[in-house]
Amino acid sequence: MGVTDGSMINILIAEDNSIQRKNLIKMIYEADKTLKIYEAESKEEALKILQEVYIDFFYIDISLKNSSGLDLALELRKIEKYKFNWIIFTTTHIQYMIKAFKEVHCYDYILKPYDKDEVIKMTKLLTSNRRAYNPSRKKEKYVVFDLQNNISIKLNIDEIIFMEVDLRRIILHTKKDKYRAKRLSLVKALEMIDCDYILQSHKSFAVNINFINKIEAVSSKLKISLKRFLNDSGYFSIVNGVAVFIFSIIALNVGNYIKCR
């Protein structure tokens, strides 16, 4: 078991010409060998990559396989976490750039054939700015849990909705699925996660307060309604959208959730 973070800078190059794509990758690596570069030759392939990894900034060719780079960029801007990420277009058609700046708010463009010095300068500028200031992305934190049958899984802490104790084991309810941890107490799980927004609300429960939609006083207990969210299967609720926690553990204090003694 362990914790990792998402501090590496990830770049996506969307270019349907494999030779030009490889040349651009080579130039970018000359600017910074620590970068993680992902490749796509079509809009569909690029969007699939975005489902698996966070991309910090993009080099997008105006002409892609079966679509255009402008179409891809417009799709990116529809995704909340990519509304302001830097996009650099690569093109031989400078006439498209007015539309790109107006509709997509791209950062800049590079004309083909690539000028190595220009690519290196652009990449260094973007990576230095990314490391110095990154308002759109907080550092991601992951925890590795051991499951049954000698299987381990790495979970993004932000995707944990709540945890419950069941027969001396922990069930982790996440945005994608639920997992039964092997030989793990709730106290130990909270120590591993080590964040201030997943709180123990009962001896058998801990909840991510970012997923709380409503808290109601019901007799001596709080009825906590969890937010609905969208995943690949569509809308659904955990425990029919309601989990019950003991009143004395979680209190509401001027809009903030605090752990009571």
N, C-alpha and C positions, 0 to 999 in steps of 0.2 A: 504494500500500500504506500501511496505517496502523493505529492502535490506537484503539479507543473503549471506554468503560466504561458500566456500567448504574447510574449514580448517580441518575437521575431517579426520583421517587416515582410509582408507578403505582397507580391506583385502579380498581376494577371496580364499576360500579353495575348490579345485576341488578333490573330493574323492568319489568313488562310493560305499564304504562300510560305511553305515550310523553310525554304532557303532564306528568305527575308526574316522570318521569325527567328531562326537559329542565329543569324547575324546580329539581330537586335539583342538577343539574350547574351551573346558574347560581349557586346559593348556594355550592356548594363552591369555584367559581372566585373568588368574592368573598373567600374565606378565603385562597386561595393560587393565583395565576394560573400558577405554574410546574408545577403538577401535570399529569400525563398521565392522562386519564380514558377508560376503555373502557366500552362499553355492551352490555348483553345483556337480552333480554326472556324468555329461557327458560333452564332448567338446561343444556340441550344447547349452546346458544350460548355460555354462560359457560364451560363446560368446554373448548370449542374454543379460546376466547381464551387459556385457561391453558396450552394446548399451544404457543402462539406467543410468549407474553411472561410475565415474572414480575410478579405483582400483590402490592403491599405490604399493602394492606388493602381491605376490602370493605364496601359498602353493599348489603344484600340485602333485598328485599321478601319478606315472609312468603308472599304469594300470587304465584306466577309463572305464565307461560303453560304449560299442560300439566303442571305440577308445583308443588311448594312450595319456598319459600326454605329451609325446614328440610332438605329432601332435598338441595338444593345444598350447604348448609353441611356436612352429614354426609359428602358426597362429598369436599369440600375437606379435611376432617380425615383422610381416608384417604390423602391425598398427603403424603409425608414433609415436604416443604418448606413446607407450609401448615398443619401441625399446631398452630402457635401464632400464626398471623397474626391480626390484629384483624378481627373481624366485627361490624358494626353492623347490626342488623335495623331495617327500617322497616315499620310496621304500624299498622293500626287495631284490631287484636285483641290487647289486652294479655294476654289469658288464655294466649296461646301462649308468653309470655316465660319462664315458669318452665321449660317444656320446653327452650327454647332455651338458657337458662343451664346447665341440668343436663346436656344431651346434647351440645351443641355448644361450650359454654364461650365464648359470644359475649362481646364486650367491653361492649356497651351496646345500647340501642335508642332509636329516635326515633319518636314517635307522629305519625300523619298527622291533619290536614294539617300539613305541615312548618312549623316555626317557624324562620325564617331565622337568628335569633341563636343558637339551639341548634345548628343545623347548622354554622354558622361556628365556634362555640366548640369543638364536637366535632372538626371537621376540623383546626383549629389545634393542638389538643392531640395528636392522633395524628401529624400531620406533624412536630411538634417532637420528639416522642419517637422517631419513626422516624429522624430525622436525628441525634439524640444517641446512640441505642443501637439496634443492629440485630443481635442474636445469630444470627438464623436465615438471614441472607443476607450473604455476602461480596460485595464489589464484583466484578461480572463484567468480564472483560477479553476483548476481541476483537481479532483480527488479520485484516487484509484481504490475501488472496493473489490474485495474478494467475494465471489458468489459461489454457488454450489457447483459441484462437478469440476473443481479446479479451474474455474473461469474467473477472469478479472475484467472489470469494466471501468473505463475512465469517464467520469461524469463532470460536466460543467456545473459548478455550484449554483449558478444563476438559474439553472433549469430544474433544480430540486424544489418541488412544491411543498411536500411535507414528508416526515418520517414517522413511522409507527412501530411499536414493539409488538411482535407476534411470536409467542412461544419462545421467548428468550432470544429472538433474532430480530433484525431490523428490516422492515420493508421500506424501500426508497421509492416514493412516488415522484416521477419526473414528468416533464412535458411530453416525452415520447413514449414512456412505458413505466412499468414498476419492476423493481429488482429486489430480491431477497438476499441480503448480505449474510455471509457466513461467519459465525462466531463473533458477533460484534454487538456491544451494548450501545444504548443511545448516548450515554455520556461519552464513550470513546468516539462515536461517530461525530458528535459535536466538536470534540477536540480536534479531530482530523480536518473538519470543514473550517473551523476557526474563522467565522465571519459574524458580524454584528446584526445581520438581518434574518438569520435562521435561529429561532429561539425555542427553548424547551418550554412548552406550555402545560405539560402534565408529565407524570412519571413515564407515560407510555407514548407521548407525542412531542414532536418538534415541528414548527411551521415556518415557512419562508414568508415573512410579513409582506413582501412585495406582491404576493399573490392573494392577499386578503382583500376582498371587495367590500365586506360589511361586517360589523360586530354588533350583536344585539344582546342585551341582558335578558336572560330567560331564567327566572328563579335565581338559584345560586350559581348559575353557570353562564358562560358566554357562548352564544351560537355564532360561529365564525363562518361566513359564506366566502368561498374561494372564487377567484375570478375564472371566467371561462377563457379559453385560449384556443388558437387554431393550430392544428398540426396536420400531417399528411392525411389523416383519416377524417378531418373535419372538426366541428365543434363537439366538445364533450366536457363533462364535469367529473371531478374527483369526488367519490362518495356522494353522488347526486348534487354536487356543488356545496355540500355542507359538512363541516367537521365540528365537533363539540369539544371544547377545552375548558378546564377549570378556571373559574372567574379570578381566583386570587393570584394566578400566575402571570397573565397578560393584562395590562391596563393601558388605557388610552390617555396620553398626557400631552395636551396642546398639539394634537395632530401627530404625535410620535408614539410609537409602540415601545414600551419599556418593560424590562423583566423585573417583576416584583420579588422581593425577598420572601 
